[in-house]
Amino acid sequence: MRFDTDAVRDAWDHAADAYAGGQAAGRDVYRYEFFGPVQVAACGDVRGLRVLDVGCGSGYLARELASRGARVAGLDLSPRMIEHAVATGPPPPIEHAAATQLPPAIEYHVGDAAALPAPLAPASFDLAVSCVALQDMPEPARAIRGAYAALRPGGRFVCSIVHPCGDTPVRRWERDAVGAKRWLCIDRYFDRGPIEYPWNGWAYAFTTTGLHVPLEDWFAWFLAAGFALRGFHEPCPDADVLHRHPDLEAAARVPHFAIFDLARQA
Ligand SMILES: C[S@@+](CC[C@H](N)C(=O)[O-])C[C@H]1O[C@@H](n2cnc3c(N)ncnc32)[C@H](O)[C@@H]1O
């Protein structure tokens, strides 16, 4: 299994049409229904802020924050993902963002987060975000240091990852006689290394590779980069969400996503 920058770029370029199409169609109920709103709320009032979206993909979080009045730069390794993000364009502003008197603004760049702050100016962002992208990068610690360097002193980094406790190298649901989930069998939590993710049920099937490390490695990387921890969230779908989407039941039993709220020291 290859997990270097070229292999990751190729995999996401191949995935981009199905991924972006599925996101545009609202297929990813996880982000729309429970972890996305938690991450957006953790960003706080972004009106007038200069925001960097690290691994922006087809631009979901960049658009969410731009619609709330931020001026966003999205960066992604995959040229095809960026083509989709550019083609989708900026979102209409939501009502409270109109107070900024500015049209929603997003610019997109193809680039490697491990090289940040390049191609962007150092210490030029008020807020950096990343939505379930860091675990897909071969060198997340470098990307984290890059995000730190892109932030002005006192700036914040609000990033979500796939939760390593619920997504281990060995993972299988034990089911009862009618197929209902009894419990999740997980193993090899302390292993460090790439895992292959098959994506089924999208316009076409594709496979990407992500990095599994224990949660303590993520905290160590953030702290080593110089970030201070402001908050930590493990989003869980509530009863209303589960009523609308019973298929999200597993996400109410096992953590699927982790969100770090960090600040660059002043
Ligand atoms: C699961 S997708 C998430 C995309 C987007 N943030 C979203 O919420 O839809 C992971 C993204 O990380 C990007 N990526 C992987 N390695 C990267 C790197 N080294 N630098 C920048 N982007 C990278 C991929 O191209 C892909 O678009």
The ligand as an SDF file (V2000), in Angstrom:
LIG
                    3D

 27 29  0  0  0  0  0  0  0  0999 V2000
  -11.7190   13.3320    3.0630 C   0  0  0  0  0  0  0  0  0  0  0  0
  -11.2110   14.6010    1.9720 S   0  0  0  0  0  0  0  0  0  0  0  0
  -11.8520   16.0150    2.8410 C   0  0  0  0  0  0  0  0  0  0  0  0
  -12.0360   17.1780    1.9130 C   0  0  0  0  0  0  0  0  0  0  0  0
  -12.7640   18.3720    2.5120 C   0  0  0  0  0  0  0  0  0  0  0  0
  -12.0550   18.9510    3.6260 N   0  0  0  0  0  0  0  0  0  0  0  0
  -14.1630   18.0070    2.8950 C   0  0  0  0  0  0  0  0  0  0  0  0
  -14.5380   18.2250    4.0560 O   0  0  0  0  0  0  0  0  0  0  0  0
  -14.9140   17.5210    2.0550 O   0  0  0  0  0  0  0  0  0  0  0  0
   -9.4610   14.7300    2.2590 C   0  0  0  0  0  0  0  0  0  0  0  0
   -8.7750   15.7810    1.3890 C   0  0  0  0  0  0  0  0  0  0  0  0
   -7.4170   15.9440    1.8290 O   0  0  0  0  0  0  0  0  0  0  0  0
   -6.6620   16.2790    0.6960 C   0  0  0  0  0  0  0  0  0  0  0  0
   -5.2370   16.0790    0.9740 N   0  0  0  0  0  0  0  0  0  0  0  0
   -4.6050   14.9130    1.2510 C   0  0  0  0  0  0  0  0  0  0  0  0
   -3.2950   15.1410    1.4610 N   0  0  0  0  0  0  0  0  0  0  0  0
   -3.0980   16.4750    1.3420 C   0  0  0  0  0  0  0  0  0  0  0  0
   -1.9630   17.3240    1.4510 C   0  0  0  0  0  0  0  0  0  0  0  0
   -0.7510   16.8260    1.7420 N   0  0  0  0  0  0  0  0  0  0  0  0
   -2.1310   18.6510    1.2640 N   0  0  0  0  0  0  0  0  0  0  0  0
   -3.3540   19.1650    0.9780 C   0  0  0  0  0  0  0  0  0  0  0  0
   -4.4550   18.4150    0.8410 N   0  0  0  0  0  0  0  0  0  0  0  0
   -4.3410   17.0810    1.0190 C   0  0  0  0  0  0  0  0  0  0  0  0
   -7.2090   15.3560   -0.3790 C   0  0  0  0  0  0  0  0  0  0  0  0
   -6.8550   15.7640   -1.6760 O   0  0  0  0  0  0  0  0  0  0  0  0
   -8.7080   15.4380   -0.0890 C   0  0  0  0  0  0  0  0  0  0  0  0
   -9.3200   16.4530   -0.8460 O   0  0  0  0  0  0  0  0  0  0  0  0
  1  2  1  0
  2  3  1  0
  2 10  1  0
  3  4  1  0
  4  5  1  0
  5  6  1  0
  5  7  1  0
  7  8  2  0
  7  9  1  0
 10 11  1  0
 11 12  1  0
 11 26  1  0
 12 13  1  0
 13 14  1  0
 13 24  1  0
 14 15  1  0
 14 23  1  0
 15 16  2  0
 16 17  1  0
 17 18  1  0
 17 23  2  0
 18 19  1  0
 18 20  2  0
 20 21  1  0
 21 22  2  0
 22 23  1  0
 24 25  1  0
 24 26  1  0
 26 27  1  0
M  CHG  2   2   1   9  -1
M  END
$$$$
